[in-house]
Amino acid sequence: MSDLNPNPPDGELINRLQATDLDALGILFERYRARVYRTALAIVRDSAVAEDILQDCFLKVYANAGRIDTERPLAPWLYRVTVNLSYTWLSRGKNRRTSLDNVIDRLVSPMKQAPDQLTEQTELRQNVRKAIGDLNIDQRVVVVLYYLNGLGLQEIAEILDLPVGTVKSRLYYARENLRGTLGQNMIWLPEVAHGYL
C-alpha cells in the first residue's frame, strides 16, 4: 500500500473498518470519544453510564460499518446513537444518582479570580447544574446538543429525527425554563458552554 494519510477523513476510516481494519476504529474512537462521552454525561448525569454509552456507541460503529454512509460526516450519526442510547438508559428508570458536577466543572472555565469571585463562580455552577438537571429530558437533550456541542438547529433536527420547528420549540421552552430559574445568570450559558467545548 502507498503511504497512508496521517489524518484520514471519516469516510476513508469507515471504508477501512468495513474491510475489518480495527486500527480505523481506534482512530475514530480517539477522534470522537470526548464528544460522545460529554454528550452522554450531560444527558444521563452519571459518569459510569456515560462511559458505558461511549463503549456501546463505538460497538455500534463497528457493527454497522457496512451501513454508514461514507459520503456524509460521521459526527451527526454518532450524536444520534449517543442520544438514543442515553434515552434508552433513562427510559429504563436506572438510578440517576450522579449530578451534573463533572459537566459543570468543565463548563465553567477556571479563571484567576479573587476569593469572592471564586465563591460567586461556585454559586453560578451550582445554579446552572440544578437548572439543566431540572429540565425535562427532551429539553435537556436539545440544550446539550445546541449549547454544549455547538450544533445548529438543522443538525439537531436530523440527529433527533424531528422537524426543525420542534427543535426550535424545545430550545425556546428550555431557554424560558432556564431564564426563569437562572434569571440574570442566563447570560452566562453561552460562555459556560464555550468553556466546556
C-alpha positions, 0 to 999 in steps of 0.5 A: 500500500502507498503511504497512508494519510496521517489524518484520514477523513471519516469516510476513508476510516469507515471504508477501512473498518468495513474491510475489518481494519480495527486500527480505523476504529481506534482512530475514530474512537480517539477522534470522537470519544470526548464528544460522545462521552460529554454528550452522554454525561450531560444527558444521563448525569452519571459518569459510569453510564456515560462511559458505558454509552461511549463503549456501546456507541463505538460497538455500534460503529463497528457493527454497522460499518457496512451501513454508514454512509461514507459520503456524509460526516460521521459526527451527526450519526454518532450524536444520534446513537449517543442520544438514543442510547442515553434515552434508552438508559433513562427510559429504563428508570436506572438510578440517576444518582450522579449530578451534573458536577463533572459537566459543570466543572468543565463548563465553567472555565477556571479563571484567576479570580479573587476569593469572592469571585471564586465563591460567586463562580461556585454559586453560578455552577451550582445554579446552572447544574440544578437548572439543566438537571431540572429540565425535562429530558427532551429539553435537556437533550436539545440544550446539550446538543445546541449549547454544549456541542455547538450544533445548529438547529438543522443538525439537531433536527436530523440527529433527533429525527424531528422537524426543525420547528420542534427543535426550535420549540424545545430550545425556546421552552428550555431557554424560558425554563432556564431564564426563569430559574437562572434569571440574570445568570442566563447570560452566562450559558453561552460562555459556560458552554464555550468553556466546556467545548 
